[in-house]
Amino acid sequence: DENPGYAFAGFPPPKAVARQRWLRTWCALPAPVVMFESPHRLAATLADLLEVCGPVRLLTVARELTKRFEEIATVPLAQAQAWLAAHPQRAQGEFVLIVEAAPEEAAGELDARTDEVLRALLDVLSVRDSAKVAARITGAPRDALYARALALKEA
């Protein structure tokens, strides 16, 4: 199926560099991505999701599914750490994370001006850092900017 309803990714790698690389691959898919995470790595994974996907991408956190203290919340990634810290019990249990697909209008945001910004940044920064700075300048999603920066660098 070319357009699945969702993609199931399993557990992210435990180490930060491998996890970020893994998240870049999975979060580039044009469908929601479902993954599991343990409570002791949840904060680090949320930080990496914010780094990879940008602050406006939506994340659904499902905690303790089918149990007495089940909790489900959908928040922008910029607010995910604050949601987790709001109540101590939120850091406990089993977690299912669903990273929403990038909005369709994100592709339209990458116009000629965005390409100019990325080209200038790529002259002095890595692809990752260029996408990060360009996201702050343009407000476009970091994952879309990362993919575009890779394409510009190869061209």
C-alpha positions as CSV (number, residue, x, y, z in Angstrom):
1,D,0.0,0.0,0.0
2,E,1.6,3.3,-1.1
3,N,-0.4,5.4,1.3
4,P,-0.8,3.4,4.6
5,G,-3.1,4.7,7.3
6,Y,-0.1,4.6,9.6
7,A,3.3,3.2,9.9
8,F,4.3,1.1,13.0
9,A,8.0,1.7,13.9
10,G,8.4,-0.2,17.2
11,F,10.8,1.0,19.8
12,P,13.3,3.8,19.0
13,P,17.0,3.0,19.6
14,P,18.3,3.7,23.1
15,K,21.3,5.9,22.1
16,A,20.7,9.5,21.1
17,V,22.5,9.7,17.8
18,A,21.0,6.4,16.5
19,R,17.6,7.5,17.8
20,Q,17.7,10.8,15.9
21,R,18.8,9.1,12.7
22,W,16.0,6.6,13.2
23,L,13.4,9.3,13.9
24,R,14.5,11.3,10.7
25,T,13.8,8.2,8.6
26,W,10.4,7.3,10.2
27,C,9.1,10.9,10.6
28,A,9.8,11.7,6.9
29,L,7.0,9.3,6.0
30,P,3.7,10.9,4.7
31,A,1.7,9.0,7.4
32,P,1.3,9.0,11.1
33,V,4.1,7.0,12.8
34,V,3.3,4.8,15.8
35,M,6.1,3.9,18.2
36,F,6.5,2.6,21.7
37,E,8.8,4.1,24.4
38,S,9.8,3.2,27.9
39,P,9.3,5.6,30.8
40,H,13.0,6.1,31.5
41,R,13.7,7.2,27.9
42,L,10.5,9.1,27.2
43,A,12.0,12.6,28.0
44,A,15.0,12.0,25.7
45,T,12.8,10.8,22.9
46,L,10.5,13.8,23.2
47,A,13.5,16.1,23.0
48,D,14.8,14.2,19.9
49,L,11.3,14.4,18.3
50,L,11.3,18.1,18.8
51,E,14.7,18.4,17.3
52,V,13.9,16.2,14.3
53,C,10.2,17.2,13.6
54,G,10.1,20.8,14.8
55,P,7.8,22.5,17.3
56,V,4.5,22.5,15.5
57,R,4.2,18.8,14.6
58,L,1.5,17.1,16.6
59,L,2.3,14.2,18.9
60,T,-0.3,11.9,20.6
61,V,1.0,10.4,23.8
62,A,-1.0,7.4,25.0
63,R,-0.1,6.3,28.5
64,E,-1.2,3.1,30.2
65,L,-3.6,2.0,27.4
66,T,-6.4,-0.3,28.4
67,K,-5.5,0.2,32.1
68,R,-7.1,2.0,35.0
69,F,-5.0,5.2,34.7
70,E,-5.2,5.4,30.9
71,E,-4.4,8.9,29.5
72,I,-4.3,10.2,26.0
73,A,-3.2,13.7,25.0
74,T,-2.4,15.3,21.7
75,V,0.0,18.3,21.8
76,P,2.4,20.1,19.6
77,L,5.9,18.8,20.1
78,A,6.9,22.2,21.6
79,Q,4.6,21.5,24.5
80,A,5.3,17.7,24.9
81,Q,8.0,18.2,27.6
82,A,5.7,20.6,29.6
83,W,2.8,18.1,29.4
84,L,5.0,15.3,30.7
85,A,6.3,17.5,33.6
86,A,2.9,18.8,34.6
87,H,2.1,15.7,36.7
88,P,4.7,13.3,38.2
89,Q,2.6,10.2,37.3
90,R,2.8,11.0,33.6
91,A,6.4,9.8,33.6
92,Q,5.3,6.3,34.7
93,G,3.8,3.5,32.7
94,E,3.9,2.2,29.2
95,F,3.8,4.7,26.3
96,V,2.6,4.7,22.7
97,L,3.6,7.7,20.7
98,I,2.0,8.7,17.5
99,V,3.8,11.4,15.5
100,E,1.3,13.0,13.1
101,A,2.1,13.2,9.4
102,A,3.5,16.5,8.3
103,P,0.8,18.9,7.2
104,E,0.2,18.9,3.4
105,E,0.6,22.6,3.2
106,A,4.2,22.3,4.5
107,A,5.4,21.5,1.0
108,G,3.9,24.7,-0.3
109,E,5.9,26.7,2.4
110,L,9.2,25.7,0.8
111,D,9.2,28.4,-1.8
112,A,12.1,30.2,-3.6
113,R,12.9,32.4,-0.5
114,T,13.2,29.2,1.6
115,D,15.6,27.7,-0.9
116,E,17.7,30.9,-0.8
117,V,17.9,30.8,3.0
118,L,18.9,27.1,2.9
119,R,21.5,27.6,0.2
120,A,23.1,30.5,2.3
121,L,23.1,28.4,5.4
122,L,24.5,25.3,3.6
123,D,27.5,27.3,2.7
124,V,28.6,27.5,6.3
125,L,26.6,24.9,8.3
126,S,25.8,21.2,8.2
127,V,22.5,20.0,6.7
128,R,21.1,19.4,10.1
129,D,22.1,22.8,11.5
130,S,20.9,24.5,8.3
131,A,17.5,22.9,8.6
132,K,17.3,23.9,12.3
133,V,18.2,27.6,11.6
134,A,15.9,27.8,8.6
135,A,13.0,26.4,10.6
136,R,13.4,29.3,13.0
137,I,13.7,31.9,10.2
138,T,10.9,30.6,8.0
139,G,8.6,28.8,10.4
140,A,8.5,25.8,8.1
141,P,8.6,22.3,9.5
142,R,12.2,21.2,10.3
143,D,11.7,17.7,8.7
144,A,10.6,19.3,5.4
145,L,13.5,21.7,5.5
146,Y,16.0,18.9,6.3
147,A,14.7,16.9,3.3
148,R,15.0,20.0,1.1
149,A,18.5,20.9,2.4
150,L,19.6,17.3,1.5
151,A,18.2,17.7,-2.0
152,L,19.9,21.1,-2.4
153,K,23.3,19.8,-1.1
154,E,23.2,16.9,-3.6
155,A,22.3,19.1,-6.5
